[in-house]
Amino acid sequence: MRYLIEAFDKVTDLQVFVIELPHGCEDKLKTIMQWSEEQHGWEGYNLTPAQLTAIETLAGRVINDSIHHFQLTCNV
């Protein structure tokens, strides 16, 4: 499974950039996202500030800013 963070401009709602999370982070994502079911590869989630902060640790970089809203997508 590939997990992507997608950033969208708050004004235009256009996608601005995508960050692929490292392989092997699924167990940590399950905890961060509080998933109780396995992901199928078509899901998308709006991220809270707390979730995004935790995911930044997985990505190894700062992602959050005030001009974008962020989603996590699960991709087969």
SERO-4910 file (N, C-alpha, C, O; in steps of 0.05 Angstrom, whole numbers):
BEGIN
 pado doro    nc1    nc2    nc3   cac1   cac2   cac3    cc1    cc2    cc3    oc1    oc2    oc3
  Met    A     17    -24      0      0      0      0     18     25      0     38     26     14
  Arg    A     10     44    -16     24     70    -16      7     90     -2    -18     91     -6
  Tyr    A     19    106     15      5    127     30     16    154     21     40    159     22
  Leu    A     -2    171     13      6    198      3     -7    220     19    -30    218     27
  Ile    A      8    241     25     -3    265     36     -7    284     13     12    290     -2
  Glu    A    -31    293      9    -38    312    -13    -44    339     -1    -60    341     18
  Ala    A    -32    360    -12    -37    387     -2    -53    402    -23    -47    401    -47
  Phe    A    -74    415    -13    -92    430    -31    -93    459    -22    -94    466      2
  Asp    A    -92    477    -42    -94    506    -36   -121    512    -24   -142    503    -34
  Lys    A   -121    527     -2   -146    533     12   -165    551     -4   -189    551      0
  Val    A   -154    567    -22   -170    585    -38   -181    572    -63   -205    573    -69
  Thr    A   -164    558    -78   -173    546   -104   -181    517   -102   -194    507   -120
  Asp    A   -173    504    -80   -177    475    -76   -161    458    -96   -167    434    -99
  Leu    A   -142    470   -110   -126    455   -129   -103    441   -114    -92    452    -94
  Gln    A    -96    417   -123    -74    402   -110    -48    417   -117    -43    423   -140
  Val    A    -32    421    -96     -7    436    -99     17    418    -99     36    421   -114
  Phe    A     17    399    -80     39    380    -79     30    354    -65     10    353    -52
  Val    A     46    333    -69     41    306    -58     67    296    -46     89    300    -58
  Ile    A     65    284    -23     88    272     -9     81    242     -4     61    236      8
  Glu    A     99    225    -14     95    196     -8    108    189     18    131    196     23
  Leu    A     93    176     36    104    168     61    121    143     57    117    127     39
  Pro    A    141    139     75    159    116     72    144     89     75    125     87     89
  His    A    154     69     60    143     42     62    148     32     91    168     39    104
  Gly    A    130     15    101    133      4    127    122     21    150    127     15    173
  Cys    A    106     42    143     96     59    164     67     53    171     54     68    186
  Glu    A     56     32    160     27     26    162     18     23    191     -3     33    199
  Asp    A     34      9    208     26      5    236     25     32    251      7     36    267
  Lys    A     44     49    245     44     76    258     20     92    248      8    106    264
  Leu    A     14     90    222     -9    105    212    -35     95    224    -53    110    230
  Lys    A    -37     68    228    -62     57    241    -66     70    268    -89     77    275
  Thr    A    -45     74    283    -47     87    309    -55    116    307    -73    125    320
  Ile    A    -40    130    290    -45    159    286    -74    164    276    -88    182    287
  Met    A    -83    148    257   -109    152    245   -132    138    261   -155    142    255
  Gln    A   -125    121    280   -144    106    296   -161     88    278   -186     87    282
  Trp    A   -148     75    259   -163     57    242   -169     31    257   -152     20    271
  Ser    A   -193     21    254   -201     -4    266   -204    -26    244   -206    -50    251
  Glu    A   -203    -18    219   -205    -37    197   -182    -33    178   -169    -12    177
  Glu    A   -176    -54    163   -155    -53    143   -163    -34    121   -186    -31    115
  Gln    A   -143    -21    109   -148     -3     87   -149    -19     61   -135    -39     58
  His    A   -165    -10     41   -169    -25     17   -154    -13     -7   -150    -26    -27
  Gly    A   -145     12     -5   -130     24    -26   -145     46    -41   -135     56    -62
  Trp    A   -169     53    -32   -184     74    -45   -192     96    -25   -207    114    -33
  Glu    A   -183     95      0   -192    113     20   -177    140     19   -155    142     10
  Gly    A   -191    160     29   -179    187     32   -190    199     57   -213    196     64
  Tyr    A   -172    213     72   -179    224     98   -170    253    100   -147    259     94
  Asn    A   -188    270    109   -179    297    117   -164    295    143   -172    280    161
  Leu    A   -141    309    144   -124    307    168   -128    329    187   -130    353    180
  Thr    A   -130    322    213   -130    342    234   -102    353    238    -83    340    230
  Pro    A    -99    376    251    -72    386    257    -56    366    273    -32    363    268
  Ala    A    -68    352    292    -54    333    309    -44    309    292    -22    300    295
  Gln    A    -61    299    274    -53    277    257    -30    285    238    -11    270    234
  Leu    A    -32    309    227    -12    319    209     15    322    224     36    315    213
  Thr    A     14    332    248     39    334    264     52    307    268     76    304    265
  Ala    A     36    287    275     47    260    279     57    248    253     78    235    253
  Ile    A     44    254    231     53    243    205     78    257    196     95    245    182
  Glu    A     82    282    203    107    296    197    131    280    207    152    280    194
  Thr    A    129    268    230    150    252    241    156    228    223    179    222    218
  Leu    A    135    215    213    139    193    194    153    202    168    170    188    157
  Ala    A    145    226    159    155    236    133    183    247    137    198    249    117
  Gly    A    191    254    161    217    265    166    220    293    156    242    302    150
  Arg    A    197    308    155    198    336    146    173    350    156    153    338    162
  Val    A    175    377    156    153    394    163    135    396    138    145    401    116
  Ile    A    109    392    142     90    392    120     70    415    124     63    429    105
  Asn    A     60    417    148     38    435    154     44    464    149     67    473    154
  Asp    A     25    479    139     27    508    136     -2    519    136    -21    504    138
  Ser    A     -4    545    135    -31    557    138    -45    561    112    -68    570    112
  Ile    A    -33    556     89    -46    561     63    -56    536     49    -67    538     27
  His    A    -53    513     61    -62    488     49    -79    472     69    -76    475     93
  His    A    -96    456     58   -109    435     75    -98    409     64    -90    407     41
  Phe    A    -98    388     82    -83    364     76   -101    339     78   -119    338     95
  Gln    A    -96    320     61   -109    294     61    -89    272     60    -68    275     48
  Leu    A    -96    250     72    -81    225     70    -96    207     51   -120    202     56
  Thr    A    -83    196     31    -97    177     14    -82    150     15    -58    149     18
  Cys    A    -98    129     12    -87    102     12    -90     92    -17   -111     93    -29
  Asn    A    -68     82    -28    -67     74    -56    -55     47    -60    -34     41    -48
  Val    A    -68     30    -76    -57      3    -81    -36      6   -103    -24    -14   -111
***
